[in-house]
Amino acid sequence: MNTGKLLIGFGLILVIIGGYITLGGKFPPLGRLPGDIIHRGENITFYFPITTMVIISILLNLIFRLLR
C-alpha cells in the first residue's frame, strides 16, 4: 500500500475525531440525530438509526476510497 495514502487516511480520521470532540457539544451525538426513528410502545422500544447509518456509511466510503 502506498504510504502517502495511508498517512492521508489516518490524518482524515484524526481530523474527524478532533472536529467531533471540538464541536461535540453543538451537535447531537450519533444515534440521536434528526431522522433516527424511535418508537416507544407499552412493552417495546423500536430504534432504527437511519440518519446515523447514512452518515457513517458516507464517512467510511470516503475513507476507503482514499485508501484504495
PyMOL Python script that loads the backbone (N, CA, C, O; Angstrom):
from pymol import cmd

cmd.read_pdbstr("""\
ATOM      1  N   MET A   1       0.851  -1.173   0.000  1.00  0.00           N
ATOM      2  CA  MET A   1       0.000   0.000   0.000  1.00  0.00           C
ATOM      3  C   MET A   1       0.897   1.237   0.000  1.00  0.00           C
ATOM      4  O   MET A   1       1.970   1.243   0.603  1.00  0.00           O
ATOM      5  N   ASN A   2       0.450   2.250  -0.668  1.00  0.00           N
ATOM      6  CA  ASN A   2       1.190   3.494  -0.751  1.00  0.00           C
ATOM      7  C   ASN A   2       1.181   4.195   0.610  1.00  0.00           C
ATOM      8  O   ASN A   2       0.122   4.399   1.203  1.00  0.00           O
ATOM      9  N   THR A   3       2.354   4.557   1.092  1.00  0.00           N
ATOM     10  CA  THR A   3       2.483   5.182   2.410  1.00  0.00           C
ATOM     11  C   THR A   3       1.769   6.527   2.452  1.00  0.00           C
ATOM     12  O   THR A   3       1.207   6.894   3.484  1.00  0.00           O
ATOM     13  N   GLY A   4       1.782   7.259   1.360  1.00  0.00           N
ATOM     14  CA  GLY A   4       1.116   8.562   1.315  1.00  0.00           C
ATOM     15  C   GLY A   4      -0.381   8.451   1.540  1.00  0.00           C
ATOM     16  O   GLY A   4      -0.964   9.233   2.291  1.00  0.00           O
ATOM     17  N   LYS A   5      -1.000   7.472   0.886  1.00  0.00           N
ATOM     18  CA  LYS A   5      -2.440   7.276   1.064  1.00  0.00           C
ATOM     19  C   LYS A   5      -2.766   6.862   2.494  1.00  0.00           C
ATOM     20  O   LYS A   5      -3.783   7.278   3.050  1.00  0.00           O
ATOM     21  N   LEU A   6      -1.914   6.054   3.078  1.00  0.00           N
ATOM     22  CA  LEU A   6      -2.125   5.623   4.453  1.00  0.00           C
ATOM     23  C   LEU A   6      -2.053   6.812   5.407  1.00  0.00           C
ATOM     24  O   LEU A   6      -2.880   6.934   6.311  1.00  0.00           O
ATOM     25  N   LEU A   7      -1.076   7.681   5.211  1.00  0.00           N
ATOM     26  CA  LEU A   7      -0.953   8.868   6.059  1.00  0.00           C
ATOM     27  C   LEU A   7      -2.133   9.821   5.879  1.00  0.00           C
ATOM     28  O   LEU A   7      -2.609  10.410   6.849  1.00  0.00           O
ATOM     29  N   ILE A   8      -2.606   9.974   4.645  1.00  0.00           N
ATOM     30  CA  ILE A   8      -3.775  10.817   4.401  1.00  0.00           C
ATOM     31  C   ILE A   8      -4.996  10.234   5.095  1.00  0.00           C
ATOM     32  O   ILE A   8      -5.774  10.971   5.699  1.00  0.00           O
ATOM     33  N   GLY A   9      -5.171   8.931   5.015  1.00  0.00           N
ATOM     34  CA  GLY A   9      -6.305   8.278   5.682  1.00  0.00           C
ATOM     35  C   GLY A   9      -6.275   8.481   7.184  1.00  0.00           C
ATOM     36  O   GLY A   9      -7.289   8.835   7.786  1.00  0.00           O
ATOM     37  N   PHE A  10      -5.113   8.257   7.798  1.00  0.00           N
ATOM     38  CA  PHE A  10      -5.003   8.464   9.242  1.00  0.00           C
ATOM     39  C   PHE A  10      -5.217   9.927   9.604  1.00  0.00           C
ATOM     40  O   PHE A  10      -5.826  10.234  10.628  1.00  0.00           O
ATOM     41  N   GLY A  11      -4.715  10.832   8.762  1.00  0.00           N
ATOM     42  CA  GLY A  11      -4.911  12.258   9.009  1.00  0.00           C
ATOM     43  C   GLY A  11      -6.376  12.643   8.962  1.00  0.00           C
ATOM     44  O   GLY A  11      -6.841  13.416   9.799  1.00  0.00           O
ATOM     45  N   LEU A  12      -7.114  12.111   7.986  1.00  0.00           N
ATOM     46  CA  LEU A  12      -8.548  12.399   7.899  1.00  0.00           C
ATOM     47  C   LEU A  12      -9.302  11.855   9.102  1.00  0.00           C
ATOM     48  O   LEU A  12     -10.206  12.507   9.626  1.00  0.00           O
ATOM     49  N   ILE A  13      -8.930  10.666   9.533  1.00  0.00           N
ATOM     50  CA  ILE A  13      -9.576  10.094  10.715  1.00  0.00           C
ATOM     51  C   ILE A  13      -9.324  10.978  11.928  1.00  0.00           C
ATOM     52  O   ILE A  13     -10.241  11.222  12.713  1.00  0.00           O
ATOM     53  N   LEU A  14      -8.096  11.461  12.095  1.00  0.00           N
ATOM     54  CA  LEU A  14      -7.782  12.339  13.222  1.00  0.00           C
ATOM     55  C   LEU A  14      -8.521  13.670  13.131  1.00  0.00           C
ATOM     56  O   LEU A  14      -8.957  14.203  14.151  1.00  0.00           O
ATOM     57  N   VAL A  15      -8.668  14.214  11.922  1.00  0.00           N
ATOM     58  CA  VAL A  15      -9.407  15.467  11.747  1.00  0.00           C
ATOM     59  C   VAL A  15     -10.878  15.274  12.105  1.00  0.00           C
ATOM     60  O   VAL A  15     -11.475  16.132  12.755  1.00  0.00           O
ATOM     61  N   ILE A  16     -11.459  14.166  11.688  1.00  0.00           N
ATOM     62  CA  ILE A  16     -12.866  13.893  12.000  1.00  0.00           C
ATOM     63  C   ILE A  16     -13.056  13.725  13.500  1.00  0.00           C
ATOM     64  O   ILE A  16     -13.992  14.285  14.071  1.00  0.00           O
ATOM     65  N   ILE A  17     -12.190  12.970  14.139  1.00  0.00           N
ATOM     66  CA  ILE A  17     -12.290  12.775  15.589  1.00  0.00           C
ATOM     67  C   ILE A  17     -12.076  14.095  16.320  1.00  0.00           C
ATOM     68  O   ILE A  17     -12.807  14.403  17.263  1.00  0.00           O
ATOM     69  N   GLY A  18     -11.085  14.880  15.900  1.00  0.00           N
ATOM     70  CA  GLY A  18     -10.827  16.170  16.534  1.00  0.00           C
ATOM     71  C   GLY A  18     -11.985  17.136  16.357  1.00  0.00           C
ATOM     72  O   GLY A  18     -12.343  17.852  17.293  1.00  0.00           O
ATOM     73  N   GLY A  19     -12.571  17.164  15.175  1.00  0.00           N
ATOM     74  CA  GLY A  19     -13.735  18.026  14.936  1.00  0.00           C
ATOM     75  C   GLY A  19     -14.924  17.620  15.778  1.00  0.00           C
ATOM     76  O   GLY A  19     -15.651  18.471  16.288  1.00  0.00           O
ATOM     77  N   TYR A  20     -15.121  16.329  15.924  1.00  0.00           N
ATOM     78  CA  TYR A  20     -16.239  15.850  16.740  1.00  0.00           C
ATOM     79  C   TYR A  20     -16.025  16.202  18.208  1.00  0.00           C
ATOM     80  O   TYR A  20     -16.970  16.577  18.902  1.00  0.00           O
ATOM     81  N   ILE A  21     -14.792  16.083  18.681  1.00  0.00           N
ATOM     82  CA  ILE A  21     -14.504  16.425  20.075  1.00  0.00           C
ATOM     83  C   ILE A  21     -14.664  17.927  20.293  1.00  0.00           C
ATOM     84  O   ILE A  21     -15.236  18.353  21.297  1.00  0.00           O
ATOM     85  N   THR A  22     -14.163  18.725  19.360  1.00  0.00           N
ATOM     86  CA  THR A  22     -14.237  20.179  19.495  1.00  0.00           C
ATOM     87  C   THR A  22     -15.667  20.693  19.401  1.00  0.00           C
ATOM     88  O   THR A  22     -16.077  21.533  20.201  1.00  0.00           O
ATOM     89  N   LEU A  23     -16.420  20.201  18.443  1.00  0.00           N
ATOM     90  CA  LEU A  23     -17.779  20.682  18.216  1.00  0.00           C
ATOM     91  C   LEU A  23     -18.829  19.757  18.806  1.00  0.00           C
ATOM     92  O   LEU A  23     -20.016  19.915  18.520  1.00  0.00           O
ATOM     93  N   GLY A  24     -18.425  18.810  19.610  1.00  0.00           N
ATOM     94  CA  GLY A  24     -19.328  17.793  20.139  1.00  0.00           C
ATOM     95  C   GLY A  24     -20.493  18.341  20.930  1.00  0.00           C
ATOM     96  O   GLY A  24     -21.575  17.755  20.906  1.00  0.00           O
ATOM     97  N   GLY A  25     -20.309  19.438  21.627  1.00  0.00           N
ATOM     98  CA  GLY A  25     -21.393  20.000  22.413  1.00  0.00           C
ATOM     99  C   GLY A  25     -22.435  20.720  21.581  1.00  0.00           C
ATOM    100  O   GLY A  25     -23.548  20.952  22.053  1.00  0.00           O
ATOM    101  N   LYS A  26     -22.093  21.079  20.343  1.00  0.00           N
ATOM    102  CA  LYS A  26     -23.001  21.849  19.499  1.00  0.00           C
ATOM    103  C   LYS A  26     -23.893  20.974  18.631  1.00  0.00           C
ATOM    104  O   LYS A  26     -24.923  21.432  18.136  1.00  0.00           O
ATOM    105  N   PHE A  27     -23.509  19.736  18.449  1.00  0.00           N
ATOM    106  CA  PHE A  27     -24.265  18.821  17.604  1.00  0.00           C
ATOM    107  C   PHE A  27     -24.753  17.644  18.439  1.00  0.00           C
ATOM    108  O   PHE A  27     -24.080  17.233  19.384  1.00  0.00           O
ATOM    109  N   PRO A  28     -25.919  17.101  18.096  1.00  0.00           N
ATOM    110  CA  PRO A  28     -26.365  15.912  18.831  1.00  0.00           C
ATOM    111  C   PRO A  28     -25.434  14.745  18.545  1.00  0.00           C
ATOM    112  O   PRO A  28     -24.915  14.631  17.435  1.00  0.00           O
ATOM    113  N   PRO A  29     -25.215  13.880  19.521  1.00  0.00           N
ATOM    114  CA  PRO A  29     -24.318  12.746  19.296  1.00  0.00           C
ATOM    115  C   PRO A  29     -24.909  11.765  18.283  1.00  0.00           C
ATOM    116  O   PRO A  29     -26.121  11.718  18.071  1.00  0.00           O
ATOM    117  N   LEU A  30     -24.034  10.997  17.673  1.00  0.00           N
ATOM    118  CA  LEU A  30     -24.508   9.988  16.728  1.00  0.00           C
ATOM    119  C   LEU A  30     -25.462   9.048  17.439  1.00  0.00           C
ATOM    120  O   LEU A  30     -25.212   8.635  18.571  1.00  0.00           O
ATOM    121  N   GLY A  31     -26.542   8.716  16.780  1.00  0.00           N
ATOM    122  CA  GLY A  31     -27.560   7.876  17.385  1.00  0.00           C
ATOM    123  C   GLY A  31     -28.737   8.679  17.899  1.00  0.00           C
ATOM    124  O   GLY A  31     -29.772   8.107  18.241  1.00  0.00           O
ATOM    125  N   ARG A  32     -28.600   9.987  17.958  1.00  0.00           N
ATOM    126  CA  ARG A  32     -29.691  10.848  18.414  1.00  0.00           C
ATOM    127  C   ARG A  32     -29.913  11.993  17.434  1.00  0.00           C
ATOM    128  O   ARG A  32     -30.297  13.091  17.837  1.00  0.00           O
ATOM    129  N   LEU A  33     -29.676  11.743  16.164  1.00  0.00           N
ATOM    130  CA  LEU A  33     -29.814  12.760  15.134  1.00  0.00           C
ATOM    131  C   LEU A  33     -31.256  12.840  14.650  1.00  0.00           C
ATOM    132  O   LEU A  33     -32.016  11.883  14.796  1.00  0.00           O
ATOM    133  N   PRO A  34     -31.639  13.992  14.068  1.00  0.00           N
ATOM    134  CA  PRO A  34     -32.958  14.056  13.430  1.00  0.00           C
ATOM    135  C   PRO A  34     -33.004  13.042  12.286  1.00  0.00           C
ATOM    136  O   PRO A  34     -32.061  12.957  11.500  1.00  0.00           O
ATOM    137  N   GLY A  35     -34.050  12.301  12.190  1.00  0.00           N
ATOM    138  CA  GLY A  35     -34.159  11.263  11.179  1.00  0.00           C
ATOM    139  C   GLY A  35     -33.967   9.868  11.739  1.00  0.00           C
ATOM    140  O   GLY A  35     -34.325   8.887  11.087  1.00  0.00           O
ATOM    141  N   ASP A  36     -33.410   9.763  12.935  1.00  0.00           N
ATOM    142  CA  ASP A  36     -33.328   8.470  13.609  1.00  0.00           C
ATOM    143  C   ASP A  36     -34.712   8.151  14.165  1.00  0.00           C
ATOM    144  O   ASP A  36     -35.328   8.980  14.835  1.00  0.00           O
ATOM    145  N   ILE A  37     -35.184   6.968  13.886  1.00  0.00           N
ATOM    146  CA  ILE A  37     -36.550   6.592  14.246  1.00  0.00           C
ATOM    147  C   ILE A  37     -36.554   5.884  15.597  1.00  0.00           C
ATOM    148  O   ILE A  37     -35.857   4.889  15.795  1.00  0.00           O
ATOM    149  N   ILE A  38     -37.352   6.415  16.520  1.00  0.00           N
ATOM    150  CA  ILE A  38     -37.531   5.790  17.831  1.00  0.00           C
ATOM    151  C   ILE A  38     -39.030   5.683  18.078  1.00  0.00           C
ATOM    152  O   ILE A  38     -39.745   6.686  18.063  1.00  0.00           O
ATOM    153  N   HIS A  39     -39.493   4.475  18.302  1.00  0.00           N
ATOM    154  CA  HIS A  39     -40.904   4.254  18.614  1.00  0.00           C
ATOM    155  C   HIS A  39     -40.982   3.549  19.962  1.00  0.00           C
ATOM    156  O   HIS A  39     -40.452   2.451  20.133  1.00  0.00           O
ATOM    157  N   ARG A  40     -41.637   4.182  20.900  1.00  0.00           N
ATOM    158  CA  ARG A  40     -41.788   3.595  22.231  1.00  0.00           C
ATOM    159  C   ARG A  40     -43.243   3.192  22.435  1.00  0.00           C
ATOM    160  O   ARG A  40     -44.150   4.024  22.389  1.00  0.00           O
ATOM    161  N   GLY A  41     -43.442   1.910  22.659  1.00  0.00           N
ATOM    162  CA  GLY A  41     -44.764   1.390  22.968  1.00  0.00           C
ATOM    163  C   GLY A  41     -44.844   1.064  24.447  1.00  0.00           C
ATOM    164  O   GLY A  41     -43.969   1.450  25.223  1.00  0.00           O
ATOM    165  N   GLU A  42     -45.883   0.361  24.834  1.00  0.00           N
ATOM    166  CA  GLU A  42     -46.041  -0.001  26.242  1.00  0.00           C
ATOM    167  C   GLU A  42     -44.960  -0.976  26.697  1.00  0.00           C
ATOM    168  O   GLU A  42     -44.355  -0.791  27.753  1.00  0.00           O
ATOM    169  N   ASN A  43     -44.720  -2.008  25.901  1.00  0.00           N
ATOM    170  CA  ASN A  43     -43.777  -3.051  26.305  1.00  0.00           C
ATOM    171  C   ASN A  43     -42.567  -3.173  25.382  1.00  0.00           C
ATOM    172  O   ASN A  43     -41.755  -4.083  25.543  1.00  0.00           O
ATOM    173  N   ILE A  44     -42.444  -2.271  24.425  1.00  0.00           N
ATOM    174  CA  ILE A  44     -41.368  -2.417  23.449  1.00  0.00           C
ATOM    175  C   ILE A  44     -40.854  -1.040  23.028  1.00  0.00           C
ATOM    176  O   ILE A  44     -41.604  -0.065  22.980  1.00  0.00           O
ATOM    177  N   THR A  45     -39.571  -0.987  22.729  1.00  0.00           N
ATOM    178  CA  THR A  45     -38.964   0.207  22.157  1.00  0.00           C
ATOM    179  C   THR A  45     -38.251  -0.215  20.881  1.00  0.00           C
ATOM    180  O   THR A  45     -37.393  -1.098  20.901  1.00  0.00           O
ATOM    181  N   PHE A  46     -38.613   0.422  19.771  1.00  0.00           N
ATOM    182  CA  PHE A  46     -38.010   0.133  18.471  1.00  0.00           C
ATOM    183  C   PHE A  46     -37.132   1.313  18.092  1.00  0.00           C
ATOM    184  O   PHE A  46     -37.593   2.454  18.075  1.00  0.00           O
ATOM    185  N   TYR A  47     -35.870   1.042  17.788  1.00  0.00           N
ATOM    186  CA  TYR A  47     -34.912   2.087  17.458  1.00  0.00           C
ATOM    187  C   TYR A  47     -34.256   1.758  16.127  1.00  0.00           C
ATOM    188  O   TYR A  47     -33.678   0.683  15.969  1.00  0.00           O
ATOM    189  N   PHE A  48     -34.341   2.679  15.166  1.00  0.00           N
ATOM    190  CA  PHE A  48     -33.751   2.496  13.842  1.00  0.00           C
ATOM    191  C   PHE A  48     -32.983   3.766  13.474  1.00  0.00           C
ATOM    192  O   PHE A  48     -33.588   4.733  13.010  1.00  0.00           O
ATOM    193  N   PRO A  49     -31.657   3.782  13.673  1.00  0.00           N
ATOM    194  CA  PRO A  49     -30.856   4.999  13.453  1.00  0.00           C
ATOM    195  C   PRO A  49     -30.484   5.208  11.983  1.00  0.00           C
ATOM    196  O   PRO A  49     -29.318   5.073  11.613  1.00  0.00           O
ATOM    197  N   ILE A  50     -31.468   5.535  11.150  1.00  0.00           N
ATOM    198  CA  ILE A  50     -31.223   5.622   9.710  1.00  0.00           C
ATOM    199  C   ILE A  50     -30.272   6.765   9.349  1.00  0.00           C
ATOM    200  O   ILE A  50     -29.383   6.573   8.519  1.00  0.00           O
ATOM    201  N   THR A  51     -30.434   7.936   9.943  1.00  0.00           N
ATOM    202  CA  THR A  51     -29.559   9.067   9.631  1.00  0.00           C
ATOM    203  C   THR A  51     -28.129   8.781  10.073  1.00  0.00           C
ATOM    204  O   THR A  51     -27.180   9.084   9.350  1.00  0.00           O
ATOM    205  N   THR A  52     -27.978   8.210  11.238  1.00  0.00           N
ATOM    206  CA  THR A  52     -26.650   7.869  11.740  1.00  0.00           C
ATOM    207  C   THR A  52     -25.973   6.859  10.819  1.00  0.00           C
ATOM    208  O   THR A  52     -24.780   6.977  10.536  1.00  0.00           O
ATOM    209  N   MET A  53     -26.727   5.869  10.353  1.00  0.00           N
ATOM    210  CA  MET A  53     -26.150   4.864   9.460  1.00  0.00           C
ATOM    211  C   MET A  53     -25.718   5.475   8.131  1.00  0.00           C
ATOM    212  O   MET A  53     -24.689   5.085   7.579  1.00  0.00           O
ATOM    213  N   VAL A  54     -26.488   6.428   7.612  1.00  0.00           N
ATOM    214  CA  VAL A  54     -26.133   7.078   6.350  1.00  0.00           C
ATOM    215  C   VAL A  54     -24.844   7.884   6.512  1.00  0.00           C
ATOM    216  O   VAL A  54     -23.967   7.826   5.650  1.00  0.00           O
ATOM    217  N   ILE A  55     -24.722   8.635   7.611  1.00  0.00           N
ATOM    218  CA  ILE A  55     -23.522   9.445   7.850  1.00  0.00           C
ATOM    219  C   ILE A  55     -22.290   8.554   8.004  1.00  0.00           C
ATOM    220  O   ILE A  55     -21.244   8.835   7.418  1.00  0.00           O
ATOM    221  N   ILE A  56     -22.406   7.496   8.780  1.00  0.00           N
ATOM    222  CA  ILE A  56     -21.273   6.584   8.966  1.00  0.00           C
ATOM    223  C   ILE A  56     -20.900   5.915   7.647  1.00  0.00           C
ATOM    224  O   ILE A  56     -19.716   5.730   7.363  1.00  0.00           O
ATOM    225  N   SER A  57     -21.891   5.553   6.842  1.00  0.00           N
ATOM    226  CA  SER A  57     -21.630   4.931   5.549  1.00  0.00           C
ATOM    227  C   SER A  57     -20.884   5.880   4.618  1.00  0.00           C
ATOM    228  O   SER A  57     -19.949   5.466   3.933  1.00  0.00           O
ATOM    229  N   ILE A  58     -21.284   7.138   4.586  1.00  0.00           N
ATOM    230  CA  ILE A  58     -20.609   8.117   3.732  1.00  0.00           C
ATOM    231  C   ILE A  58     -19.165   8.321   4.184  1.00  0.00           C
ATOM    232  O   ILE A  58     -18.255   8.343   3.355  1.00  0.00           O
ATOM    233  N   LEU A  59     -18.949   8.468   5.490  1.00  0.00           N
ATOM    234  CA  LEU A  59     -17.594   8.665   6.007  1.00  0.00           C
ATOM    235  C   LEU A  59     -16.698   7.463   5.712  1.00  0.00           C
ATOM    236  O   LEU A  59     -15.560   7.632   5.275  1.00  0.00           O
ATOM    237  N   LEU A  60     -17.200   6.256   5.947  1.00  0.00           N
ATOM    238  CA  LEU A  60     -16.402   5.060   5.661  1.00  0.00           C
ATOM    239  C   LEU A  60     -16.115   4.923   4.169  1.00  0.00           C
ATOM    240  O   LEU A  60     -15.019   4.521   3.780  1.00  0.00           O
ATOM    241  N   ASN A  61     -17.098   5.257   3.336  1.00  0.00           N
ATOM    242  CA  ASN A  61     -16.906   5.193   1.895  1.00  0.00           C
ATOM    243  C   ASN A  61     -15.797   6.149   1.455  1.00  0.00           C
ATOM    244  O   ASN A  61     -14.947   5.776   0.647  1.00  0.00           O
ATOM    245  N   LEU A  62     -15.798   7.374   1.976  1.00  0.00           N
ATOM    246  CA  LEU A  62     -14.751   8.338   1.626  1.00  0.00           C
ATOM    247  C   LEU A  62     -13.375   7.865   2.085  1.00  0.00           C
ATOM    248  O   LEU A  62     -12.398   7.980   1.345  1.00  0.00           O
ATOM    249  N   ILE A  63     -13.296   7.338   3.295  1.00  0.00           N
ATOM    250  CA  ILE A  63     -12.015   6.862   3.821  1.00  0.00           C
ATOM    251  C   ILE A  63     -11.484   5.698   2.989  1.00  0.00           C
ATOM    252  O   ILE A  63     -10.305   5.670   2.637  1.00  0.00           O
ATOM    253  N   PHE A  64     -12.357   4.733   2.673  1.00  0.00           N
ATOM    254  CA  PHE A  64     -11.906   3.577   1.899  1.00  0.00           C
ATOM    255  C   PHE A  64     -11.525   3.953   0.465  1.00  0.00           C
ATOM    256  O   PHE A  64     -10.620   3.346  -0.108  1.00  0.00           O
ATOM    257  N   ARG A  65     -12.199   4.941  -0.118  1.00  0.00           N
ATOM    258  CA  ARG A  65     -11.833   5.378  -1.470  1.00  0.00           C
ATOM    259  C   ARG A  65     -10.467   6.048  -1.478  1.00  0.00           C
ATOM    260  O   ARG A  65      -9.703   5.901  -2.432  1.00  0.00           O
ATOM    261  N   LEU A  66     -10.157   6.790  -0.404  1.00  0.00           N
ATOM    262  CA  LEU A  66      -8.844   7.421  -0.331  1.00  0.00           C
ATOM    263  C   LEU A  66      -7.734   6.399  -0.125  1.00  0.00           C
ATOM    264  O   LEU A  66      -6.618   6.585  -0.611  1.00  0.00           O
ATOM    265  N   LEU A  67      -8.031   5.330   0.588  1.00  0.00           N
ATOM    266  CA  LEU A  67      -7.024   4.313   0.872  1.00  0.00           C
ATOM    267  C   LEU A  67      -6.859   3.316  -0.271  1.00  0.00           C
ATOM    268  O   LEU A  67      -5.938   2.500  -0.245  1.00  0.00           O
ATOM    269  N   ARG A  68      -7.722   3.367  -1.260  1.00  0.00           N
ATOM    270  CA  ARG A  68      -7.662   2.420  -2.367  1.00  0.00           C
ATOM    271  C   ARG A  68      -6.512   2.682  -3.248  1.00  0.00           C
ATOM    272  O   ARG A  68      -6.314   1.971  -4.233  1.00  0.00           O
TER     273      ARG A  68
END
""", "prot")
cmd.dss("prot")
cmd.show_as("cartoon", "prot")
cmd.util.cbc("prot")
cmd.orient("prot")
